[in-house]
Amino acid sequence: MDGELLTIGAFARASRLSPKALRLYDELGLLPPVRVDPHSGYRYYAPAQLERARLVAWLRRLGMPLARIREVCGLAPAAAARAVAAYWAQVETEVAARRDLAAFLVDQLERKDTTMTEHHDPTVPLTLRCAARTDRGLVRPANQDAAHAGPRLLAVADGYGPDGGPAATAAVAALTALEDQEVGADDLLAVLEEAAQCAHRAAPSAGESSGSTLTAVLRSGARLALLHVGDSRAYVLRDAGLIRLTHDHTLVQSLVDEGRLTPEEASAHPQRALLSRSLDGSTDFAPDLQLLDARSGERYLLCTDGLTGVVPPEAIRAALAGAATPHEAVADLVRLAHEAGAPDNVGCVVADVVEVAAAA
């Protein structure tokens, strides 16, 4: 029988997979050998397995995750072809999003180089023309989202648990005093983080099983400080497209980051709403912080997952690009959530960066 089989080395050469990869695929049940020597543990493969092995190799060259490769290999040829086409369409979408993010980062870095031509005359003051809206949705009995929009401060918070509504309201309220403070560009991050820290310390009064997300922007001139905890999100609409500025702090997102879940599996995961960071008063406060340089003509969106959970990014981008004003934009976004069933509360803030003279 051994003469009819291929050793792992011969099979590796024929399939263009390394012995190390073959051992991994065996452990995962993706490509098990037909025989394992009980004494040496040496693996033997049948020539008929080469077709599956070559398919695995091609799919890996495409960058397809192993979990999805296992699904594709279990399908009939026509269904497998459709699955590969669907995967590649997703890759192209993700590449386009990364391209837009790269363009955004390049522009941000170029703005820090004072020797380069400025997109905005630094002598012309900027402000924010903005609108905020929260909505109970079509399923939840109460609205636990909170939002604020002002010329200096933007914020959204999504409460969870029995006292989530008060927790979200308190989180936003802890920041609103910043609206009336003159904060220098060099102090933006420290001031914003301290205000959010106060909200975090106050959170235990909301109950042990309650808390809130918080995503906020504080402006000084053309400089923006962004603070983020939880799974609410911040985006900017600009020349390159709609760019997501935040990363979800959820258990499911961490599994996606580790390659243990695909994005499709994550969207249907029963624990997709389980937060790994939040304002709850009982865990260490660990927000994401970043500084951005704004320019006239940009449109920013802060929103809770009641919007992003049901409305796809392309529809959000179209609504933001098509609305004449921030007030129209927030109304359109809430409408889209309702059309998608609005199973959760919806909170959103839209802000346009404008020159002070144009805002008057």
Buried (B, 14 or more C-beta within 10 A) or exposed (E): EEEEBBBBEEBBEBBBBEBEBBBBBBEEEBBBBBBEEEEEEBBBBEEEBBEBBBBBBEBBEEEBBBBBBBBBBEEEEEEBEEBBEEBEEBEEEEEEBEEBBEBBEEBEEEBEEEEEEEBBEEEEEBBBBBBBBBBBBEEBEEBBBBBBBBBBBBBBBBBBBBBBBBBBBBBBBBBBEBBEEEBEBEBBBEBBBEBBBBBBEBBBEBBEEBBBBBBBBBBBBBBBBBBBBBBBBBBBBBEBBBBBBBEBBBBBBEBBEEEBBBEEBBEEBEEBBEBBBBBBBEBEBEBBBBBBBBBBBBBBBBBBBBBBBBBEBEBBBBBBEEBEEBBBBBBBBBBBBBEBEBBBBBBBBBBBBBBEEEBE
